[in-house]
Amino acid sequence: MIKRHHYLNSLRQLKDQNLIKVITGIRRSGKSTLLGAFKNELLSEGIAAENIIFLNFEERENLHLTDWIKLYDEIMSIVRPDQKYYIFCN
């Protein structure tokens, strides 16, 4: 696996800012791998696994979530308002 230090640093700097981060690139360029690496960093920092939501839209069980309203409802059914969550969608 190629370490993408520049992109990880960018994610680290934007972490906990109230912004949606969008990672774009051509197919098979490492976007999901980058998200996985960032997820592992969060876990190593002590973020609970329950507070990291990772949704892959290519998995059959998530196909219904391509509608934004269904995605929103799904996320809101999981999260608790008194906790911070990290949501990864790819």
C-alpha positions in Angstrom: 0.0 0.0 0.0 1.3 3.5 -0.9 1.4 5.8 2.1 -0.4 9.1 1.1 1.1 11.4 3.7 0.1 14.6 2.0 -3.5 13.6 1.8 -3.6 12.2 5.3 -2.1 15.5 6.6 -4.8 17.4 4.8 -7.5 15.2 6.5 -5.8 15.7 9.8 -5.8 19.4 9.5 -9.5 19.4 8.6 -10.5 17.0 11.2 -13.2 18.2 13.7 -13.9 21.2 11.5 -17.6 21.5 10.8 -17.2 20.9 7.1 -18.0 18.0 4.7 -14.8 16.7 3.2 -15.0 15.3 -0.4 -12.3 13.1 -1.8 -12.4 12.8 -5.6 -10.3 10.9 -8.1 -10.4 8.4 -10.8 -11.5 4.8 -10.2 -9.0 2.7 -8.3 -6.8 5.7 -7.3 -6.8 4.9 -3.6 -9.7 7.0 -2.3 -11.1 4.1 -0.2 -7.7 3.1 1.0 -7.1 6.7 2.1 -10.3 6.7 4.1 -9.4 3.4 5.6 -6.0 4.7 6.7 -7.7 7.8 8.3 -10.3 5.6 10.0 -7.4 3.5 11.5 -5.8 6.7 12.7 -9.0 7.7 14.4 -9.2 4.3 16.1 -5.6 4.6 17.3 -6.4 8.0 18.8 -9.1 6.4 20.9 -12.2 7.2 18.9 -14.7 4.4 19.6 -15.5 2.1 16.6 -19.2 2.8 17.2 -18.6 6.5 16.5 -17.1 5.7 13.0 -19.7 5.0 10.4 -18.3 3.6 7.1 -20.8 3.1 4.3 -19.8 1.6 1.0 -22.4 2.3 -1.7 -21.1 -0.6 -3.8 -22.3 -3.2 -1.2 -25.7 -4.6 -2.0 -27.0 -3.9 1.5 -26.4 -0.2 1.0 -27.8 0.3 -2.5 -31.0 1.8 -1.0 -28.9 4.6 0.6 -28.1 6.3 -2.8 -31.2 8.5 -2.2 -30.1 11.3 0.1 -33.2 11.2 2.2 -32.8 7.5 3.0 -29.1 8.0 3.7 -29.9 10.9 6.1 -32.6 8.8 7.8 -30.2 5.8 8.2 -27.4 8.0 9.7 -29.9 9.7 12.1 -31.1 6.3 13.2 -27.6 5.4 14.3 -26.2 8.5 15.8 -26.8 10.0 19.3 -27.0 13.8 19.6 -24.6 13.9 22.6 -21.7 12.2 20.7 -19.4 13.0 17.9 -19.3 10.8 14.8 -17.1 10.4 11.8 -19.1 9.3 8.7 -17.3 7.9 5.7 -19.3 7.2 2.5 -17.7 5.7 -0.6 
